[in-house]
């Protein structure tokens, strides 16, 4: 099973147009653009759900590393500003990276 399928269970319960953050407090261009675009908003929720699921699977040391990579990714996302194509690519890249982290976890048979 892929991480995307696992996350879809939690993701399906969320409103389709809700980003993973409070759009009422969006101040940055990237945040406002995500809130205004349904596809970006859905990608944001999918990424946030995936990240939270993975974060819960690791001990503190690995959680810190995962958190550092998330902060670096947020800086990359912010650099996109209001560019929708850039934002979509950043989300695709991050979801791929998180899937690779999941694929690298030793799982019981």
N, CA, C and O atoms as a GROMACS GRO file, in nm:
protein
  436
    1UNK      N    1   0.085  -0.118   0.000
    1UNK     CA    2   0.000   0.000   0.000
    1UNK      C    3   0.090   0.124   0.000
    1UNK      O    4   0.191   0.128   0.070
    2UNK      N    5   0.052   0.222  -0.078
    2UNK     CA    6   0.129   0.346  -0.080
    2UNK      C    7   0.081   0.438   0.030
    2UNK      O    8  -0.030   0.424   0.082
    3UNK      N    9   0.165   0.530   0.064
    3UNK     CA   10   0.131   0.627   0.167
    3UNK      C   11   0.013   0.712   0.122
    3UNK      O   12  -0.071   0.750   0.204
    4UNK      N   13   0.005   0.741  -0.007
    4UNK     CA   14  -0.105   0.820  -0.060
    4UNK      C   15  -0.240   0.757  -0.033
    4UNK      O   16  -0.336   0.826   0.002
    5UNK      N   17  -0.248   0.624  -0.048
    5UNK     CA   18  -0.373   0.554  -0.020
    5UNK      C   19  -0.405   0.562   0.128
    5UNK      O   20  -0.520   0.586   0.166
    6UNK      N   21  -0.305   0.542   0.211
    6UNK     CA   22  -0.326   0.550   0.355
    6UNK      C   23  -0.374   0.688   0.397
    6UNK      O   24  -0.462   0.701   0.482
    7UNK      N   25  -0.316   0.791   0.339
    7UNK     CA   26  -0.352   0.928   0.374
    7UNK      C   27  -0.488   0.966   0.319
    7UNK      O   28  -0.556   1.052   0.375
    8UNK      N   29  -0.529   0.903   0.212
    8UNK     CA   30  -0.659   0.935   0.152
    8UNK      C   31  -0.772   0.909   0.250
    8UNK      O   32  -0.874   0.977   0.245
    9UNK      N   33  -0.754   0.814   0.339
    9UNK     CA   34  -0.858   0.785   0.437
    9UNK      C   35  -0.883   0.906   0.527
    9UNK      O   36  -0.999   0.942   0.549
   10UNK      N   37  -0.778   0.968   0.578
   10UNK     CA   38  -0.793   1.087   0.660
   10UNK      C   39  -0.824   1.210   0.579
   10UNK      O   40  -0.896   1.299   0.625
   11UNK      N   41  -0.772   1.216   0.460
   11UNK     CA   42  -0.788   1.330   0.370
   11UNK      C   43  -0.932   1.342   0.321
   11UNK      O   44  -0.982   1.453   0.306
   12UNK      N   45  -0.999   1.230   0.296
   12UNK     CA   46  -1.135   1.231   0.242
   12UNK      C   47  -1.234   1.295   0.338
   12UNK      O   48  -1.339   1.343   0.295
   13UNK      N   49  -1.203   1.296   0.465
   13UNK     CA   50  -1.296   1.350   0.564
   13UNK      C   51  -1.291   1.502   0.573
   13UNK      O   52  -1.376   1.563   0.638
   14UNK      N   53  -1.193   1.564   0.508
   14UNK     CA   54  -1.178   1.709   0.518
   14UNK      C   55  -1.255   1.779   0.407
   14UNK      O   56  -1.274   1.722   0.300
   15UNK      N   57  -1.300   1.901   0.432
   15UNK     CA   58  -1.369   1.976   0.327
   15UNK      C   59  -1.279   1.994   0.206
   15UNK      O   60  -1.158   2.015   0.221
   16UNK      N   61  -1.334   1.986   0.088
   16UNK     CA   62  -1.256   1.988  -0.036
   16UNK      C   63  -1.184   2.119  -0.059
   16UNK      O   64  -1.080   2.120  -0.126
   17UNK      N   65  -1.234   2.229  -0.007
   17UNK     CA   66  -1.171   2.358  -0.035
   17UNK      C   67  -1.094   2.413   0.085
   17UNK      O   68  -1.060   2.532   0.087
   18UNK      N   69  -1.066   2.332   0.182
   18UNK     CA   70  -0.997   2.380   0.302
   18UNK      C   71  -0.849   2.346   0.297
   18UNK      O   72  -0.812   2.229   0.286
   19UNK      N   73  -0.765   2.448   0.305
   19UNK     CA   74  -0.621   2.425   0.317
   19UNK      C   75  -0.593   2.371   0.457
   19UNK      O   76  -0.682   2.369   0.542
   20UNK      N   77  -0.470   2.326   0.479
   20UNK     CA   78  -0.435   2.270   0.609
   20UNK      C   79  -0.410   2.379   0.714
   20UNK      O   80  -0.382   2.349   0.830
   21UNK      N   81  -0.419   2.503   0.672
   21UNK     CA   82  -0.397   2.616   0.763
   21UNK      C   83  -0.518   2.709   0.756
   21UNK      O   84  -0.602   2.695   0.667
   22UNK      N   85  -0.526   2.802   0.847
   22UNK     CA   86  -0.638   2.895   0.854
   22UNK      C   87  -0.626   3.001   0.744
   22UNK      O   88  -0.543   3.091   0.752
   23UNK      N   89  -0.710   2.988   0.641
   23UNK     CA   90  -0.705   3.082   0.529
   23UNK      C   91  -0.744   3.224   0.572
   23UNK      O   92  -0.707   3.320   0.505
   24UNK      N   93  -0.816   3.236   0.681
   24UNK     CA   94  -0.850   3.369   0.732
   24UNK      C   95  -0.729   3.445   0.782
   24UNK      O   96  -0.733   3.568   0.793
   25UNK      N   97  -0.622   3.374   0.811
   25UNK     CA   98  -0.498   3.438   0.857
   25UNK      C   99  -0.389   3.439   0.750
   25UNK      O  100  -0.276   3.478   0.779
   26UNK      N  101  -0.422   3.397   0.629
   26UNK     CA  102  -0.323   3.392   0.521
   26UNK      C  103  -0.275   3.534   0.490
   26UNK      O  104  -0.355   3.624   0.464
   27UNK      N  105  -0.143   3.553   0.493
   27UNK     CA  106  -0.085   3.685   0.466
   27UNK      C  107   0.012   3.681   0.349
   27UNK      O  108   0.023   3.778   0.274
   28UNK      N  109   0.082   3.571   0.334
   28UNK     CA  110   0.182   3.558   0.229
   28UNK      C  111   0.115   3.525   0.096
   28UNK      O  112   0.006   3.467   0.093
   29UNK      N  113   0.180   3.562  -0.014
   29UNK     CA  114   0.124   3.538  -0.148
   29UNK      C  115   0.098   3.390  -0.173
   29UNK      O  116  -0.003   3.354  -0.233
   30UNK      N  117   0.191   3.303  -0.128
   30UNK     CA  118   0.171   3.160  -0.150
   30UNK      C  119   0.048   3.110  -0.075
   30UNK      O  120  -0.030   3.032  -0.129
   31UNK      N  121   0.029   3.155   0.048
   31UNK     CA  122  -0.086   3.112   0.128
   31UNK      C  123  -0.217   3.160   0.065
   31UNK      O  124  -0.313   3.083   0.055
   32UNK      N  125  -0.222   3.285   0.024
   32UNK     CA  126  -0.343   3.339  -0.037
   32UNK      C  127  -0.377   3.266  -0.167
   32UNK      O  128  -0.494   3.238  -0.194
   33UNK      N  129  -0.276   3.233  -0.245
   33UNK     CA  130  -0.297   3.162  -0.370
   33UNK      C  131  -0.348   3.021  -0.344
   33UNK      O  132  -0.438   2.974  -0.414
   34UNK      N  133  -0.293   2.954  -0.243
   34UNK     CA  134  -0.338   2.819  -0.206
   34UNK      C  135  -0.484   2.824  -0.162
   34UNK      O  136  -0.563   2.738  -0.202
   35UNK      N  137  -0.518   2.921  -0.082
   35UNK     CA  138  -0.656   2.932  -0.032
   35UNK      C  139  -0.756   2.962  -0.145
   35UNK      O  140  -0.872   2.922  -0.136
   36UNK      N  141  -0.710   3.031  -0.248
   36UNK     CA  142  -0.800   3.071  -0.356
   36UNK      C  143  -0.813   2.965  -0.466
   36UNK      O  144  -0.897   2.979  -0.555
   37UNK      N  145  -0.731   2.861  -0.461
   37UNK     CA  146  -0.729   2.760  -0.567
   37UNK      C  147  -0.761   2.623  -0.509
   37UNK      O  148  -0.689   2.573  -0.423
   38UNK      N  149  -0.869   2.562  -0.556
   38UNK     CA  150  -0.914   2.434  -0.501
   38UNK      C  151  -0.808   2.324  -0.514
   38UNK      O  152  -0.784   2.250  -0.418
   39UNK      N  153  -0.744   2.314  -0.630
   39UNK     CA  154  -0.644   2.208  -0.649
   39UNK      C  155  -0.525   2.227  -0.555
   39UNK      O  156  -0.476   2.131  -0.496
   40UNK      N  157  -0.478   2.351  -0.542
   40UNK     CA  158  -0.367   2.377  -0.450
   40UNK      C  159  -0.408   2.350  -0.305
   40UNK      O  160  -0.330   2.295  -0.227
   41UNK      N  161  -0.529   2.388  -0.270
   41UNK     CA  162  -0.578   2.364  -0.136
   41UNK      C  163  -0.583   2.214  -0.107
   41UNK      O  164  -0.546   2.170   0.002
   42UNK      N  165  -0.630   2.136  -0.203
   42UNK     CA  166  -0.635   1.991  -0.186
   42UNK      C  167  -0.495   1.931  -0.175
   42UNK      O  168  -0.472   1.841  -0.094
   43UNK      N  169  -0.401   1.981  -0.257
   43UNK     CA  170  -0.263   1.934  -0.247
   43UNK      C  171  -0.204   1.968  -0.110
   43UNK      O  172  -0.129   1.889  -0.053
   44UNK      N  173  -0.239   2.086  -0.058
   44UNK     CA  174  -0.189   2.127   0.072
   44UNK      C  175  -0.240   2.033   0.182
   44UNK      O  176  -0.164   1.993   0.270
   45UNK      N  177  -0.366   2.000   0.176
   45UNK     CA  178  -0.423   1.908   0.277
   45UNK      C  179  -0.360   1.770   0.264
   45UNK      O  180  -0.327   1.708   0.364
   46UNK      N  181  -0.342   1.723   0.142
   46UNK     CA  182  -0.281   1.592   0.120
   46UNK      C  183  -0.138   1.589   0.174
   46UNK      O  184  -0.098   1.494   0.241
   47UNK      N  185  -0.062   1.694   0.145
   47UNK     CA  186   0.075   1.700   0.194
   47UNK      C  187   0.080   1.707   0.346
   47UNK      O  188   0.159   1.636   0.408
   48UNK      N  189  -0.003   1.790   0.405
   48UNK     CA  190  -0.004   1.805   0.551
   48UNK      C  191  -0.046   1.674   0.620
   48UNK      O  192   0.012   1.638   0.722
   49UNK      N  193  -0.143   1.605   0.564
   49UNK     CA  194  -0.188   1.478   0.620
   49UNK      C  195  -0.076   1.374   0.610
   49UNK      O  196  -0.051   1.300   0.705
   50UNK      N  197  -0.012   1.369   0.496
   50UNK     CA  198   0.099   1.276   0.476
   50UNK      C  199   0.212   1.305   0.573
   50UNK      O  200   0.267   1.214   0.635
   51UNK      N  201   0.248   1.431   0.585
   51UNK     CA  202   0.355   1.471   0.676
   51UNK      C  203   0.323   1.432   0.820
   51UNK      O  204   0.407   1.374   0.890
   52UNK      N  205   0.201   1.461   0.865
   52UNK     CA  206   0.163   1.428   1.003
   52UNK      C  207   0.166   1.277   1.026
   52UNK      O  208   0.210   1.231   1.132
   53UNK      N  209   0.119   1.200   0.929
   53UNK     CA  210   0.121   1.055   0.942
   53UNK      C  211   0.264   1.004   0.956
   53UNK      O  212   0.294   0.924   1.045
   54UNK      N  213   0.352   1.051   0.870
   54UNK     CA  214   0.492   1.010   0.877
   54UNK      C  215   0.558   1.054   1.007
   54UNK      O  216   0.631   0.977   1.069
   55UNK      N  217   0.531   1.174   1.047
   55UNK     CA  218   0.591   1.227   1.170
   55UNK      C  219   0.558   1.140   1.291
   55UNK      O  220   0.640   1.123   1.381
   56UNK      N  221   0.437   1.085   1.290
   56UNK     CA  222   0.395   1.000   1.400
   56UNK      C  223   0.462   0.863   1.400
   56UNK      O  224   0.455   0.792   1.500
   57UNK      N  225   0.526   0.826   1.291
   57UNK     CA  226   0.590   0.695   1.281
   57UNK      C  227   0.733   0.692   1.332
   57UNK      O  228   0.791   0.585   1.350
   58UNK      N  229   0.792   0.810   1.356
   58UNK     CA  230   0.934   0.818   1.389
   58UNK      C  231   0.959   0.862   1.532
   58UNK      O  232   0.878   0.930   1.594
   59UNK      N  233   1.077   0.820   1.583
   59UNK     CA  234   1.125   0.865   1.712
   59UNK      C  235   1.174   1.009   1.697
   59UNK      O  236   1.181   1.062   1.586
   60UNK      N  237   1.207   1.071   1.809
   60UNK     CA  238   1.242   1.212   1.812
   60UNK      C  239   1.351   1.252   1.712
   60UNK      O  240   1.337   1.354   1.645
   61UNK      N  241   1.459   1.177   1.701
   61UNK     CA  242   1.569   1.214   1.613
   61UNK      C  243   1.526   1.225   1.467
   61UNK      O  244   1.557   1.324   1.400
   62UNK      N  245   1.456   1.126   1.420
   62UNK     CA  246   1.409   1.128   1.281
   62UNK      C  247   1.301   1.233   1.263
   62UNK      O  248   1.291   1.295   1.157
   63UNK      N  249   1.218   1.253   1.366
   63UNK     CA  250   1.114   1.357   1.358
   63UNK      C  251   1.177   1.494   1.337
   63UNK      O  252   1.125   1.576   1.261
   64UNK      N  253   1.290   1.518   1.404
   64UNK     CA  254   1.359   1.644   1.388
   64UNK      C  255   1.409   1.664   1.246
   64UNK      O  256   1.398   1.773   1.190
   65UNK      N  257   1.464   1.559   1.188
   65UNK     CA  258   1.512   1.564   1.051
   65UNK      C  259   1.397   1.588   0.954
   65UNK      O  260   1.408   1.667   0.860
   66UNK      N  261   1.286   1.519   0.977
   66UNK     CA  262   1.168   1.536   0.893
   66UNK      C  263   1.114   1.679   0.906
   66UNK      O  264   1.073   1.740   0.807
   67UNK      N  265   1.114   1.730   1.028
   67UNK     CA  266   1.069   1.868   1.052
   67UNK      C  267   1.159   1.970   0.983
   67UNK      O  268   1.111   2.069   0.928
   68UNK      N  269   1.290   1.945   0.987
   68UNK     CA  270   1.384   2.036   0.919
   68UNK      C  271   1.358   2.037   0.769
   68UNK      O  272   1.361   2.143   0.706
   69UNK      N  273   1.333   1.919   0.712
   69UNK     CA  274   1.308   1.914   0.567
   69UNK      C  275   1.176   1.981   0.534
   69UNK      O  276   1.161   2.038   0.426
   70UNK      N  277   1.079   1.974   0.626
   70UNK     CA  278   0.951   2.041   0.603
   70UNK      C  279   0.968   2.193   0.605
   70UNK      O  280   0.910   2.264   0.522
   71UNK      N  281   1.047   2.243   0.698
   71UNK     CA  282   1.071   2.387   0.704
   71UNK      C  283   1.144   2.436   0.579
   71UNK      O  284   1.112   2.542   0.526
   72UNK      N  285   1.239   2.357   0.531
   72UNK     CA  286   1.310   2.393   0.407
   72UNK      C  287   1.212   2.395   0.290
   72UNK      O  288   1.219   2.482   0.203
   73UNK      N  289   1.122   2.297   0.287
   73UNK     CA  290   1.023   2.292   0.180
   73UNK      C  291   0.929   2.413   0.188
   73UNK      O  292   0.894   2.470   0.084
   74UNK      N  293   0.888   2.452   0.307
   74UNK     CA  294   0.800   2.568   0.322
   74UNK      C  295   0.867   2.695   0.267
   74UNK      O  296   0.800   2.780   0.209
   75UNK      N  297   0.997   2.706   0.286
   75UNK     CA  298   1.070   2.821   0.229
   75UNK      C  299   1.066   2.816   0.076
   75UNK      O  300   1.050   2.919   0.011
   76UNK      N  301   1.081   2.697   0.020
   76UNK     CA  302   1.073   2.681  -0.126
   76UNK      C  303   0.933   2.717  -0.175
   76UNK      O  304   0.918   2.783  -0.278
   77UNK      N  305   0.833   2.673  -0.102
   77UNK     CA  306   0.695   2.704  -0.140
   77UNK      C  307   0.672   2.854  -0.134
   77UNK      O  308   0.614   2.912  -0.226
   78UNK      N  309   0.717   2.918  -0.029
   78UNK     CA  310   0.699   3.062  -0.013
   78UNK      C  311   0.766   3.138  -0.127
   78UNK      O  312   0.716   3.242  -0.170
   79UNK      N  313   0.880   3.087  -0.175
   79UNK     CA  314   0.951   3.152  -0.285
   79UNK      C  315   0.870   3.152  -0.415
   79UNK      O  316   0.897   3.233  -0.504
   80UNK      N  317   0.773   3.063  -0.426
   80UNK     CA  318   0.687   3.060  -0.545
   80UNK      C  319   0.593   3.180  -0.551
   80UNK      O  320   0.546   3.217  -0.659
   81UNK      N  321   0.566   3.242  -0.437
   81UNK     CA  322   0.472   3.353  -0.434
   81UNK      C  323   0.336   3.309  -0.486
   81UNK      O  324   0.282   3.208  -0.441
   82UNK      N  325   0.281   3.384  -0.579
   82UNK     CA  326   0.147   3.356  -0.633
   82UNK      C  327   0.152   3.270  -0.761
   82UNK      O  328   0.050   3.253  -0.827
   83UNK      N  329   0.268   3.218  -0.796
   83UNK     CA  330   0.284   3.138  -0.917
   83UNK      C  331   0.226   2.998  -0.896
   83UNK      O  332   0.287   2.914  -0.830
   84UNK      N  333   0.108   2.974  -0.953
   84UNK     CA  334   0.037   2.847  -0.932
   84UNK      C  335   0.115   2.727  -0.984
   84UNK      O  336   0.119   2.623  -0.919
   85UNK      N  337   0.176   2.740  -1.100
   85UNK     CA  338   0.252   2.628  -1.157
   85UNK      C  339   0.369   2.591  -1.066
   85UNK      O  340   0.396   2.473  -1.044
   86UNK      N  341   0.436   2.691  -1.013
   86UNK     CA  342   0.547   2.668  -0.920
   86UNK      C  343   0.497   2.599  -0.794
   86UNK      O  344   0.557   2.503  -0.747
   87UNK      N  345   0.386   2.649  -0.738
   87UNK     CA  346   0.330   2.590  -0.617
   87UNK      C  347   0.291   2.444  -0.638
   87UNK      O  348   0.320   2.359  -0.554
   88UNK      N  349   0.225   2.416  -0.751
   88UNK     CA  350   0.186   2.277  -0.780
   88UNK      C  351   0.308   2.188  -0.789
   88UNK      O  352   0.306   2.075  -0.739
   89UNK      N  353   0.414   2.236  -0.851
   89UNK     CA  354   0.535   2.156  -0.863
   89UNK      C  355   0.600   2.133  -0.727
   89UNK      O  356   0.647   2.023  -0.698
   90UNK      N  357   0.602   2.236  -0.642
   90UNK     CA  358   0.658   2.220  -0.507
   90UNK      C  359   0.581   2.112  -0.431
   90UNK      O  360   0.641   2.028  -0.364
   91UNK      N  361   0.447   2.113  -0.442
   91UNK     CA  362   0.366   2.011  -0.374
   91UNK      C  363   0.394   1.872  -0.430
   91UNK      O  364   0.407   1.777  -0.353
   92UNK      N  365   0.402   1.861  -0.562
   92UNK     CA  366   0.432   1.730  -0.621
   92UNK      C  367   0.567   1.678  -0.574
   92UNK      O  368   0.582   1.561  -0.539
   93UNK      N  369   0.666   1.768  -0.572
   93UNK     CA  370   0.801   1.730  -0.527
   93UNK      C  371   0.799   1.685  -0.381
   93UNK      O  372   0.862   1.585  -0.346
   94UNK      N  373   0.726   1.759  -0.296
   94UNK     CA  374   0.724   1.724  -0.154
   94UNK      C  375   0.650   1.593  -0.131
   94UNK      O  376   0.694   1.511  -0.050
   95UNK      N  377   0.539   1.572  -0.200
   95UNK     CA  378   0.467   1.447  -0.185
   95UNK      C  379   0.552   1.330  -0.232
   95UNK      O  380   0.549   1.223  -0.170
   96UNK      N  381   0.627   1.347  -0.339
   96UNK     CA  382   0.718   1.242  -0.386
   96UNK      C  383   0.826   1.214  -0.280
   96UNK      O  384   0.857   1.098  -0.252
   97UNK      N  385   0.882   1.320  -0.222
   97UNK     CA  386   0.986   1.304  -0.120
   97UNK      C  387   0.931   1.232   0.002
   97UNK      O  388   0.997   1.144   0.057
   98UNK      N  389   0.811   1.268   0.045
   98UNK     CA  390   0.750   1.201   0.160
   98UNK      C  391   0.719   1.055   0.130
   98UNK      O  392   0.732   0.969   0.217
   99UNK      N  393   0.678   1.026   0.007
   99UNK     CA  394   0.653   0.887  -0.032
   99UNK      C  395   0.783   0.806  -0.025
   99UNK      O  396   0.781   0.690   0.016
  100UNK      N  397   0.895   0.866  -0.066
  100UNK     CA  398   1.023   0.797  -0.060
  100UNK      C  399   1.064   0.769   0.085
  100UNK      O  400   1.120   0.663   0.114
  101UNK      N  401   1.036   0.862   0.174
  101UNK     CA  402   1.063   0.839   0.316
  101UNK      C  403   0.981   0.720   0.364
  101UNK      O  404   1.034   0.632   0.432
  102UNK      N  405   0.854   0.719   0.329
  102UNK     CA  406   0.766   0.609   0.369
  102UNK      C  407   0.816   0.476   0.311
  102UNK      O  408   0.820   0.375   0.381
  103UNK      N  409   0.853   0.476   0.184
  103UNK     CA  410   0.900   0.354   0.119
  103UNK      C  411   1.026   0.300   0.185
  103UNK      O  412   1.051   0.180   0.181
  104UNK      N  413   1.106   0.388   0.246
  104UNK     CA  414   1.229   0.347   0.311
  104UNK      C  415   1.212   0.292   0.451
  104UNK      O  416   1.309   0.245   0.512
  105UNK      N  417   1.091   0.296   0.503
  105UNK     CA  418   1.067   0.245   0.639
  105UNK      C  419   1.057   0.094   0.634
  105UNK      O  420   0.988   0.038   0.549
  106UNK      N  421   1.127   0.027   0.727
  106UNK     CA  422   1.112  -0.119   0.739
  106UNK      C  423   0.975  -0.146   0.797
  106UNK      O  424   0.939  -0.098   0.904
  107UNK      N  425   0.898  -0.225   0.722
  107UNK     CA  426   0.762  -0.256   0.764
  107UNK      C  427   0.751  -0.405   0.796
  107UNK      O  428   0.812  -0.488   0.729
  108UNK      N  429   0.674  -0.438   0.898
  108UNK     CA  430   0.656  -0.580   0.929
  108UNK      C  431   0.582  -0.650   0.815
  108UNK      O  432   0.502  -0.589   0.744
  109UNK      N  433   0.610  -0.774   0.800
  109UNK     CA  434   0.545  -0.852   0.692
  109UNK      C  435   0.400  -0.882   0.729
  109UNK      O  436   0.329  -0.946   0.652
   0.00000   0.00000   0.00000
